[in-house]
Amino acid sequence: MPVGAQGSLADNRRQWDQAITYYSQAIQLNPGYADAYIGLAGDYYEKGQYALEVKNYEKAVQFDPGNPEACYYLGTAYEDIGQYDKAIGQYLTTLKLDPNYKDALRDLALVYLARGNKSEAMKLIPQLAKLNPRMSQELQLIIQKQ
């Protein structure tokens, strides 16, 4: 079984250290294996090692810049370390790659709100409402409480 797949299986068992070992082996075999970097980043997130999470998502995006999932998760990682402007940039990149990426829309709106930019957050509601009405309603409630 390929070591990347073994990393995924270890993730499913919530065995983060074992998954990290497998993903690291996969990267040694193929240094441009973006999915292995994504797996590593997720494991480091689970362990609370946010700097390593960011580093590995950055590598994933470097090797697969057209992957909206990698870009989105890099945005969430930037949020984890308080780099909100970088998070906004990654969410915007995600939405350029996939305008219907509802999680990126929601998270972008939330970061805009956290940065005090209510008007930019409100602009995202119509598009989010088309993709996921419940998410849109939740966002509207949050905005109303601001």
C-alpha positions as CSV (number, residue, x, y, z in Angstrom):
1,M,0.0,0.0,0.0
2,P,1.4,3.4,-0.9
3,V,2.7,5.4,2.1
4,G,0.4,8.3,1.2
5,A,-2.6,6.0,1.6
6,Q,-1.2,4.7,4.8
7,G,-1.1,8.3,6.1
8,S,-4.7,8.7,5.3
9,L,-5.6,5.5,7.1
10,A,-3.7,6.6,10.1
11,D,-5.6,9.9,10.0
12,N,-8.9,8.0,10.0
13,R,-7.7,6.3,13.2
14,R,-6.7,9.7,14.6
15,Q,-3.1,8.5,14.9
16,W,-1.5,11.8,14.0
17,D,2.2,10.9,14.7
18,Q,2.0,7.8,12.6
19,A,0.3,9.7,9.8
20,I,3.0,12.3,9.9
21,T,5.6,9.6,9.5
22,Y,3.8,8.1,6.5
23,Y,3.3,11.5,4.8
24,S,6.9,12.5,5.4
25,Q,8.0,9.2,3.8
26,A,5.7,10.0,0.8
27,I,7.3,13.4,0.4
28,Q,10.8,11.9,0.5
29,L,9.7,9.7,-2.4
30,N,8.0,12.6,-4.2
31,P,8.9,16.1,-2.9
32,G,6.1,17.6,-5.0
33,Y,3.3,15.5,-3.6
34,A,0.9,18.2,-2.6
35,D,-1.7,15.9,-1.1
36,A,1.0,14.6,1.4
37,Y,1.7,18.2,2.5
38,I,-2.1,18.7,2.9
39,G,-2.2,15.6,5.1
40,L,0.8,16.7,7.1
41,A,-0.7,20.2,7.7
42,G,-3.9,18.7,8.9
43,D,-2.1,16.5,11.4
44,Y,-0.1,19.4,12.7
45,Y,-3.3,21.3,13.1
46,E,-4.7,18.4,15.2
47,K,-1.5,18.5,17.4
48,G,-1.8,22.3,17.8
49,Q,1.4,22.9,15.9
50,Y,0.1,25.8,13.8
51,A,3.4,27.1,12.4
52,L,4.0,23.6,10.9
53,E,0.4,23.5,9.7
54,V,1.0,26.8,7.8
55,K,4.4,25.6,6.5
56,N,2.9,22.5,5.0
57,Y,-0.2,24.1,3.5
58,E,2.2,26.7,1.9
59,K,4.1,23.8,0.4
60,A,0.9,22.2,-0.9
61,V,-0.1,25.5,-2.6
62,Q,3.4,25.9,-4.0
63,F,3.2,22.5,-5.7
64,D,-0.5,22.7,-6.6
65,P,-1.5,26.4,-6.9
66,G,-4.7,25.6,-8.8
67,N,-6.0,23.4,-6.0
68,P,-8.9,25.4,-4.3
69,E,-8.9,23.1,-1.3
70,A,-5.2,23.7,-0.6
71,C,-5.7,27.4,-0.9
72,Y,-8.7,27.4,1.4
73,Y,-7.0,25.4,4.1
74,L,-4.0,27.7,3.9
75,G,-6.4,30.5,4.6
76,T,-7.7,28.7,7.7
77,A,-4.1,28.1,8.8
78,Y,-3.3,31.8,8.5
79,E,-6.3,32.5,10.7
80,D,-5.0,30.0,13.2
81,I,-1.8,32.1,13.6
82,G,-3.6,35.5,13.5
83,Q,-2.5,36.5,10.0
84,Y,-5.9,37.7,8.9
85,D,-4.8,39.7,5.8
86,K,-3.0,36.6,4.5
87,A,-6.2,34.6,5.2
88,I,-8.3,37.1,3.2
89,G,-5.8,36.7,0.3
90,Q,-6.1,33.0,0.4
91,Y,-9.9,33.0,0.6
92,L,-10.0,35.4,-2.4
93,T,-7.6,33.1,-4.3
94,T,-9.8,30.1,-3.5
95,L,-12.9,31.9,-4.8
96,K,-11.1,32.8,-8.0
97,L,-10.4,29.1,-8.5
98,D,-13.9,28.0,-7.4
99,P,-16.5,30.8,-7.1
100,N,-18.9,28.4,-5.5
101,Y,-16.6,27.3,-2.6
102,K,-19.1,28.1,0.2
103,D,-16.8,27.5,3.1
104,A,-14.4,30.1,1.7
105,L,-17.2,32.6,1.2
106,R,-18.4,32.1,4.8
107,D,-14.9,32.3,6.3
108,L,-14.0,35.3,4.2
109,A,-17.1,37.1,5.5
110,L,-16.2,36.2,9.1
111,V,-12.6,37.5,8.7
112,Y,-14.0,40.7,7.2
113,L,-16.2,41.0,10.2
114,A,-13.4,40.3,12.6
115,R,-11.4,43.1,10.8
116,G,-14.4,45.5,11.2
117,N,-15.3,45.4,7.6
118,K,-19.1,44.7,7.8
119,S,-19.9,46.1,4.3
120,E,-17.5,43.6,2.6
121,A,-19.0,40.8,4.6
122,M,-22.5,41.8,3.6
123,K,-21.6,41.7,-0.1
124,L,-21.0,38.0,0.2
125,I,-24.4,37.1,1.5
126,P,-26.3,36.9,-1.8
127,Q,-23.8,34.5,-3.3
128,L,-23.7,32.4,-0.2
129,A,-27.5,32.3,0.0
130,K,-27.5,30.7,-3.5
131,L,-25.0,28.0,-2.4
132,N,-26.1,27.3,1.2
133,P,-29.1,29.2,2.5
134,R,-28.5,28.0,6.1
135,M,-24.9,29.3,6.1
136,S,-26.2,32.6,4.7
137,Q,-28.8,32.9,7.4
138,E,-26.3,32.2,10.1
139,L,-23.9,34.8,8.7
140,Q,-26.8,37.4,8.6
141,L,-27.5,36.7,12.3
142,I,-23.8,37.3,13.1
143,I,-23.8,40.5,11.1
144,Q,-26.9,41.8,12.8
145,K,-25.3,41.3,16.2
146,Q,-22.3,43.4,15.2
